[in-house]
Every structure is written in C-alpha cells, then in structure tokens.
Amino acid sequence: MGQDEKVCVNYKNVKKKIGEAATKAKRKLGSIELIAVGKTFGADRMKPLLQDGHRLFGENRVQEAESKWPAIRKSFSGVELHLIGGLQTNKVKAAVQLFDVIETLDRPRLARVLAKEIALSGKKLTFFIQVNTGNEPQKSGISPHEADAFIHFCRDELELSVAGLMCIPPTNEEPSMHFALLKKIAERNGIENLSMGMSSDYEVAIQFGATHVRVGSAIFGERC
C-alpha cells in the first residue's frame, strides 16, 4: 500500500470512529469537525485528503505553514487553516495573513497585538482561547480561574471574534476531567465551540462535547 493510500485509509478510519463516538454520545455527526493536523509533513502528504474533499487543516508553526499552504491554496479552494500551536507576538502579522482561525489565544499582550493587527489588515479572523486546564507551568494557556475575565477582555473590550475554547490535557492524567472543565467554562460564558481531543483521545473528547478534534498522527502516520 502506497503512502497516499495509507493516508486515505487512515482518514476514513478516523471519520468512522468519529461517527461511532457521535452516535454513542447521541450527537449529530455534522456537529463535529475534524482538523487534520499536518505539522512536520509536507504538502504532498496533504494532497490525498485535499483530493478527497477535506478542507480543514491545522498547523503548529507559522513558519512551516508559510512554506506550505500559500501554494496549496492556489490549487485547492475553500481551505480553512487553524493555528493550533503557540503564537509569538513577532509572528502575529504573518499568522493573521496565513490563518483563518487561531486556537491559541492565551494572554493579554498577545490579544492586544492581534487586535491591533486585525484593525490594520482589515482581515476577519476567528479565535479560540487556549485554557491550561492542568495548570502546567511549561504549557501555554490561560489558567482556568482567569479564563472568565480573559474571555470578557478579548470578546468585549478588544472585540475579538471568540468562537471557542481549546485545551491540551496533561499526558499523565485522565483527559475526561479536563474536557469536562473546559466545557463548564464554555457553558458559563456562552461559548459553543470546543477544540479538544487529539489522536489518542478524540473519541473521549466527543463524549464531552468536542466540536473540533485535532488529529495528526492517526491520519498521516508517526512524525519523524
């Protein structure tokens, strides 16, 4: 089996599992979006999915996305690209031009710089706020007890289009408790979208209300 065929088989398997998890949770399949995460893989690895009609992708790094997606978009229309990795303020201008959704809005200074760049560029952008549900010092994300105030600041003061919340649970803990916490924060702030769940736990995330799951290695294979 060739690499392109493997990617397509993996993709269909992931879609099948999403459907089964949605049925188990008594949710509509159409309420869950699959973000195919292409980090470290080149444009050629993306093409089988694009040719199959998939249009929602995620990247971790601005520089990598710059080298890959402008050319892809010339050949495939309708691509929606999410930034799912940390964003430095010196990369904001490039990120605003490249991405449609930034899922890693996580601190006031970044929010201010993004708001300023959006005002200058005139580009419409959607944001998810990253919440550090495990309060891990090495991980990005606003702390859960600061999340409400930060959501208010971004949405009401800076008038950023905050559409969802995102989290990455600690690797050594049961993810369900973190998914439940993120859902609770979203509900009390009137936020509908939840980006949670990766290759190892997206089926669990769907049980807890994920609207977006970020799947990379289960589709494209293990990274080098």
LINZIDA-V986124 format. One record per residue. N is the residue number from 0. RES is the residue in three letters. PSI is psi in degrees with one decimal (* if undefined). NEAR is the number of other ideal C-beta (glycine too) atoms within 12 Angstrom. D_CENTER is the distance of its C-alpha to the mean C-alpha in whole Angstrom. Layout:
n=[N & N]
res=[RES & RES]
psi=[PSI & PSI]
near=[NEAR & NEAR]
d_center=[D_CENTER & D_CENTER]
This chain:
n=[0 & 1 & 2 & 3 & 4 & 5 & 6 & 7 & 8 & 9 & 10 & 11 & 12 & 13 & 14 & 15 & 16 & 17 & 18 & 19 & 20 & 21 & 22 & 23 & 24 & 25 & 26 & 27 & 28 & 29 & 30 & 31 & 32 & 33 & 34 & 35 & 36 & 37 & 38 & 39 & 40 & 41 & 42 & 43 & 44 & 45 & 46 & 47 & 48 & 49 & 50 & 51 & 52 & 53 & 54 & 55 & 56 & 57 & 58 & 59 & 60 & 61 & 62 & 63 & 64 & 65 & 66 & 67 & 68 & 69 & 70 & 71 & 72 & 73 & 74 & 75 & 76 & 77 & 78 & 79 & 80 & 81 & 82 & 83 & 84 & 85 & 86 & 87 & 88 & 89 & 90 & 91 & 92 & 93 & 94 & 95 & 96 & 97 & 98 & 99 & 100 & 101 & 102 & 103 & 104 & 105 & 106 & 107 & 108 & 109 & 110 & 111 & 112 & 113 & 114 & 115 & 116 & 117 & 118 & 119 & 120 & 121 & 122 & 123 & 124 & 125 & 126 & 127 & 128 & 129 & 130 & 131 & 132 & 133 & 134 & 135 & 136 & 137 & 138 & 139 & 140 & 141 & 142 & 143 & 144 & 145 & 146 & 147 & 148 & 149 & 150 & 151 & 152 & 153 & 154 & 155 & 156 & 157 & 158 & 159 & 160 & 161 & 162 & 163 & 164 & 165 & 166 & 167 & 168 & 169 & 170 & 171 & 172 & 173 & 174 & 175 & 176 & 177 & 178 & 179 & 180 & 181 & 182 & 183 & 184 & 185 & 186 & 187 & 188 & 189 & 190 & 191 & 192 & 193 & 194 & 195 & 196 & 197 & 198 & 199 & 200 & 201 & 202 & 203 & 204 & 205 & 206 & 207 & 208 & 209 & 210 & 211 & 212 & 213 & 214 & 215 & 216 & 217 & 218 & 219 & 220 & 221 & 222 & 223]
res=[MET & GLY & GLN & ASP & GLU & LYS & VAL & CYS & VAL & ASN & TYR & LYS & ASN & VAL & LYS & LYS & LYS & ILE & GLY & GLU & ALA & ALA & THR & LYS & ALA & LYS & ARG & LYS & LEU & GLY & SER & ILE & GLU & LEU & ILE & ALA & VAL & GLY & LYS & THR & PHE & GLY & ALA & ASP & ARG & MET & LYS & PRO & LEU & LEU & GLN & ASP & GLY & HIS & ARG & LEU & PHE & GLY & GLU & ASN & ARG & VAL & GLN & GLU & ALA & GLU & SER & LYS & TRP & PRO & ALA & ILE & ARG & LYS & SER & PHE & SER & GLY & VAL & GLU & LEU & HIS & LEU & ILE & GLY & GLY & LEU & GLN & THR & ASN & LYS & VAL & LYS & ALA & ALA & VAL & GLN & LEU & PHE & ASP & VAL & ILE & GLU & THR & LEU & ASP & ARG & PRO & ARG & LEU & ALA & ARG & VAL & LEU & ALA & LYS & GLU & ILE & ALA & LEU & SER & GLY & LYS & LYS & LEU & THR & PHE & PHE & ILE & GLN & VAL & ASN & THR & GLY & ASN & GLU & PRO & GLN & LYS & SER & GLY & ILE & SER & PRO & HIS & GLU & ALA & ASP & ALA & PHE & ILE & HIS & PHE & CYS & ARG & ASP & GLU & LEU & GLU & LEU & SER & VAL & ALA & GLY & LEU & MET & CYS & ILE & PRO & PRO & THR & ASN & GLU & GLU & PRO & SER & MET & HIS & PHE & ALA & LEU & LEU & LYS & LYS & ILE & ALA & GLU & ARG & ASN & GLY & ILE & GLU & ASN & LEU & SER & MET & GLY & MET & SER & SER & ASP & TYR & GLU & VAL & ALA & ILE & GLN & PHE & GLY & ALA & THR & HIS & VAL & ARG & VAL & GLY & SER & ALA & ILE & PHE & GLY & GLU & ARG & CYS]
psi=[127.2 & 166.5 & -42.7 & -41.5 & -39.1 & -43.8 & -45.1 & -41.3 & -45.2 & -43.3 & -46.8 & -34.0 & -42.4 & -43.5 & -39.5 & -44.4 & -35.4 & -43.2 & -42.2 & -40.5 & -37.7 & -43.1 & -43.3 & -36.6 & 2.4 & 45.6 & 156.3 & 136.5 & -38.2 & -7.9 & 0.8 & 121.3 & 135.9 & 115.1 & 111.3 & 115.2 & 112.9 & 17.6 & 139.2 & -10.1 & 145.4 & 177.6 & -33.9 & -33.3 & -22.3 & -29.2 & -37.5 & -38.8 & -42.0 & -42.0 & -24.3 & -3.6 & -2.8 & 139.3 & 1.0 & 116.3 & 157.9 & 146.5 & 148.8 & -27.1 & 137.8 & -45.8 & -40.7 & -40.9 & -36.9 & -35.4 & -9.9 & -51.8 & -32.0 & -41.5 & -40.5 & -41.5 & -21.2 & -26.0 & -25.3 & 118.2 & 161.1 & 12.4 & 136.1 & 121.3 & 126.1 & 134.9 & 118.9 & 5.9 & 167.8 & 147.1 & 122.2 & 149.2 & -29.0 & -5.6 & 5.0 & -45.6 & -46.0 & -39.9 & -40.9 & -37.1 & -34.5 & -42.0 & 154.9 & -32.2 & 132.9 & 117.3 & -0.7 & 38.8 & 116.6 & 2.9 & 152.4 & -43.2 & -43.8 & -41.0 & -42.6 & -42.7 & -40.3 & -44.0 & -40.4 & -43.6 & -37.4 & -40.7 & -39.0 & -41.2 & -27.8 & 5.9 & 138.2 & 131.5 & 147.5 & 147.2 & 145.2 & 140.1 & 127.1 & 126.4 & 128.0 & 79.2 & -23.3 & 2.5 & 42.3 & 123.2 & -27.0 & -3.1 & 144.4 & 164.5 & 144.6 & 144.8 & 151.1 & -37.8 & -12.6 & -3.1 & -45.2 & -48.0 & -37.9 & -39.5 & -46.0 & -44.9 & -48.1 & -45.0 & -43.8 & -37.7 & -46.4 & -12.3 & 37.8 & 148.4 & 87.9 & 112.0 & -16.3 & 178.7 & 154.1 & 146.8 & 158.9 & 101.5 & 153.9 & 142.8 & -22.9 & 14.2 & 157.0 & 120.9 & -24.8 & -37.2 & -32.0 & -38.3 & -39.7 & -40.1 & -44.4 & -41.6 & -39.7 & -42.6 & -42.3 & -44.4 & -42.2 & -10.9 & 8.3 & 35.5 & 130.4 & -33.0 & 136.8 & 113.6 & 102.2 & 143.8 & 126.8 & -164.4 & -35.2 & -16.4 & 17.5 & -29.7 & -37.1 & -42.9 & -37.6 & -36.7 & -26.1 & 14.2 & 13.0 & 133.1 & -19.5 & 129.3 & 139.8 & 103.8 & 123.2 & -71.7 & -31.0 & -18.0 & -52.7 & -10.5 & 172.5 & 143.0 & 152.9 & *]
near=[10 & 11 & 19 & 21 & 14 & 20 & 33 & 27 & 22 & 31 & 34 & 22 & 20 & 35 & 28 & 18 & 29 & 37 & 22 & 19 & 29 & 28 & 18 & 16 & 23 & 12 & 21 & 13 & 21 & 11 & 23 & 37 & 36 & 46 & 45 & 45 & 41 & 43 & 32 & 22 & 31 & 19 & 25 & 19 & 32 & 41 & 26 & 29 & 37 & 31 & 18 & 22 & 18 & 31 & 24 & 33 & 45 & 42 & 43 & 32 & 27 & 31 & 20 & 28 & 38 & 22 & 19 & 30 & 35 & 18 & 18 & 29 & 24 & 12 & 15 & 25 & 11 & 15 & 34 & 27 & 38 & 44 & 48 & 44 & 32 & 27 & 40 & 22 & 24 & 14 & 27 & 31 & 22 & 26 & 42 & 33 & 25 & 34 & 42 & 31 & 38 & 47 & 45 & 42 & 49 & 37 & 27 & 23 & 20 & 35 & 36 & 21 & 26 & 39 & 30 & 19 & 28 & 29 & 17 & 14 & 18 & 10 & 20 & 16 & 33 & 31 & 40 & 47 & 50 & 43 & 44 & 33 & 38 & 26 & 22 & 21 & 10 & 12 & 24 & 30 & 38 & 35 & 25 & 30 & 14 & 21 & 35 & 25 & 20 & 34 & 34 & 23 & 26 & 39 & 28 & 18 & 16 & 27 & 20 & 34 & 26 & 37 & 32 & 40 & 48 & 51 & 50 & 37 & 34 & 21 & 15 & 9 & 18 & 17 & 31 & 24 & 21 & 37 & 39 & 25 & 33 & 43 & 33 & 23 & 36 & 35 & 18 & 16 & 28 & 17 & 32 & 19 & 33 & 42 & 48 & 47 & 43 & 35 & 27 & 18 & 31 & 40 & 32 & 27 & 42 & 38 & 28 & 35 & 35 & 45 & 39 & 40 & 45 & 45 & 43 & 36 & 24 & 32 & 42 & 35 & 24 & 13 & 17 & 10]
d_center=[30 & 28 & 25 & 24 & 25 & 23 & 20 & 21 & 22 & 19 & 17 & 20 & 20 & 16 & 17 & 20 & 19 & 16 & 19 & 21 & 19 & 19 & 23 & 23 & 21 & 23 & 20 & 20 & 18 & 17 & 15 & 12 & 10 & 9 & 7 & 9 & 9 & 12 & 12 & 16 & 17 & 19 & 19 & 21 & 19 & 17 & 20 & 21 & 17 & 18 & 22 & 21 & 19 & 15 & 14 & 10 & 8 & 6 & 8 & 9 & 12 & 14 & 17 & 16 & 14 & 17 & 19 & 18 & 16 & 19 & 21 & 19 & 19 & 23 & 23 & 20 & 20 & 17 & 14 & 11 & 9 & 6 & 6 & 5 & 8 & 11 & 13 & 17 & 19 & 21 & 18 & 17 & 19 & 18 & 14 & 15 & 17 & 15 & 11 & 11 & 8 & 7 & 5 & 8 & 11 & 13 & 17 & 20 & 21 & 17 & 17 & 21 & 20 & 17 & 20 & 22 & 21 & 20 & 23 & 25 & 23 & 23 & 19 & 17 & 14 & 11 & 10 & 8 & 10 & 10 & 12 & 14 & 16 & 18 & 19 & 19 & 21 & 19 & 16 & 14 & 13 & 16 & 18 & 18 & 22 & 21 & 18 & 20 & 22 & 19 & 17 & 21 & 21 & 18 & 19 & 22 & 24 & 22 & 21 & 17 & 15 & 13 & 12 & 10 & 9 & 7 & 9 & 10 & 14 & 17 & 18 & 21 & 21 & 20 & 17 & 18 & 19 & 16 & 14 & 18 & 18 & 14 & 15 & 19 & 17 & 16 & 19 & 21 & 19 & 19 & 15 & 14 & 11 & 9 & 6 & 8 & 10 & 10 & 13 & 15 & 14 & 12 & 16 & 16 & 13 & 14 & 18 & 16 & 15 & 11 & 10 & 7 & 7 & 6 & 9 & 11 & 15 & 16 & 15 & 17 & 19 & 19 & 18 & 21]
